[in-house]
Amino acid sequence: MKKKGFDFYIQGAVQLGIAFGVVSILARWITGNTILSSPQTLIRYGLIGGIGYAFMGGLALVLFGFVARKISYTFTGQMTIGDVLKQKLNPFGYWYMMILLFVMGFYALFIQTMGAGLLLYILFPFPLFIGMTVFLLLLFLIGGIGGLYRIHQLAGISVILIFGTIILIPVYLYMHEGVTTIFEGIRLYHPYLLFTKNNESLWFISTGLLVFFGQMITDRATWQRVFIIKKEKVKMAFVLTGMIWLTIPIAITSLFLLAISGRSFDNPYSLIFELISILNSTVLIFIFVLFCFAAVMSAASSELQSLNSLFIRNVVAEFKPLSTKQQFKYKNSFSIVLIGVLFLAALFLTPYPTQLLFFFGNIYSSMIFAILYIVFNKDNETLPPVLSSFVGIVGGFISSPFTTYFESVWISFLLSGILCGLFLIKKSIQQHSPASLNSEEQPYDAN
Amino acid sequence: MLTIEAFSFYIMMCVLAPLIGAFTLLFLFVFEKRIDLIEKEKNEIVLESELQKALYNQLNQEIQPHFFFNTMNSILSLARLERKEELIYSIETFSKLLKHKYKTNTTFITIEDELSYVVSYLDIQKIRFRERLDYQIDSEPVVQKAITLPFLIQTLVENAFKHSFEKKAGKAELHIVISKQESMLCILVANSLPNEEQQSSADAGTGLANISKRLNLLFPDDETSVDITHSEDWTTVQVLFPLVYQLDLKE
């Protein structure tokens, strides 16, 4: 692969083994949202919610491992999710899916930027404007200019930093404070956290699993990683990532327990501020800030890079063939526009973490069966995946005023599933009909 | 409500969890290559032993006296008739065939190389069968550098001669088609004058079983298949296995 070619920007240098594959996926999936949603989940659903959040993310990655194996073996030589859609769908289905992917991609990038903005706002005394400028500039350099090769170089550092922080800080603080003191503090101020009978949390976990899985199965950056990990190792890489990933929100939750022990708080965001206040050492504060920044930066740069790849390879290239120089030129322009929009959005909007996580839950859950149909169905059929996802999305949004948020996610999921199921039944009946059996391909005849 | 003991256990789990995660990752970095190497070595040993068996079968099957003497007689006839050009070509081809047979000891070769060997073999058979034999090889350019098992196509071609063309009179037509089917490589060998069923179930069956076994060893995690179908006029063998290029394996 030429180092100056656009393929190098998309795929980096080499095929990854399990270890580097795990690091690359971890860097993508340990995000600002993981840090920001953990305290909110903890406060709303108690300790069970905290553990459940970790398990639903981990399990979604493990489940995706089985799909990833099929993707890797079936679509050899492809680079992006767009390539696969191009191969399997007609132009209408392709553009429908691409529009959804771009909406979700931009939204995912927006979440990371908002997360970064929020962290910068909470952690640093200087105006958000300055922090965001620095963050977006780095994002442009790593994800926009550097490409996957540079992202991989930084992924290793990011993962070391993340593990170093979540191992070091809880051990230090719990040794310092003592578990009994923390327990007493929580029992006094937040006893609701300690109740284990919490049906709502199970509802949250099962719906969260759908949303996480839907996010993964449509995630542009994750698909790119599927294609660069060695085929025979791709499933194991995702399974191990799932198991390793779940340890991170669990550890973060324990940190927030420390932060709220023996005191009240104004809102879930302020928990990070509370946490900083109990880290009575400049070194620990510095490490924690770096940890947050690394998590957000690695996820955001992966997203920017994958959106750039998708835009050049699967959108612009559909209209006109580009030289390598033009590919880079268009890519840089696209990055700059994206970053400009993100900058404005981060300055004027303040979303809430759990809203961020579940905002597109309907779309994510509707896409699960559609993508599974595309991956596992041998024929090239556009109607079933497109129709099922569309009906799922519309059904979910129509039902949302009359149902809870979780119920509408399940409605989207079930509607698209039922439609895909009906298409499969119809197909199976057609295949086993006498007319179809008679017209089956005859054995090879050279005459 | 959680007791202090349960809470302590929960905290212990929270503190230990990232440690376990980090150690797992570290373990992967340290031992992944070693585990790969052991697995590769193990597979190679089994593959080599299977290859030896395949070679032995090949030698028994092909360098049998009647093939050898028939070929020598054909070459002798060319010499007696003073058809010098054809004679030189025949000796050259025969020599290539023998050389390839004795020198091939790798676990896989490219389609291109395997086909050159098959062509040598078919050229020799052409001297013997003359106008009776017609063969055609259709191979897509995209599969030329893909890997295959040594003697895979050769075994199928030899089966056609052994169980069909040498047993029955009439026009002998052989078609070899090698194509890419999504992520799979499809090798199809079809011969006219259908194989004699009894023979094919015994000797040809051994050859096909050996191919199937070696494919499973080379692609332990993938789908592979070896299917034989008989119609009134043709016998067709279709082999399917993942399309892998030699360059990919080197990486």
Interface residues (C-beta under 8 A of the other chain):
Chain A: V14 Q15 G17 I18 A19 V22 V23 L47 Y73 T74 F75 T76 V159 F163 I166 I167 P170 V171 Y174 V179 T180 I182 F183 I186 P191 L194 F195 T196 E232 L240 M243 I244 W245 L246 T247 I248 I250 A251 T253 S254 L257 Q442 P443 Y444 D445 A446 N447
Chain B: M1 L2 I4 F7 S8 Y10 I11 M13 C14 V15 A17 P18 L19 I20 G21 A22 T24 L25 L28 F29 E32 K33 D36 Q136 E173 H175 V177 E182 S183 L188 A190 S192 D221 D222 T229 S231 D233 W234 T236 Q238 P242 L243 E251
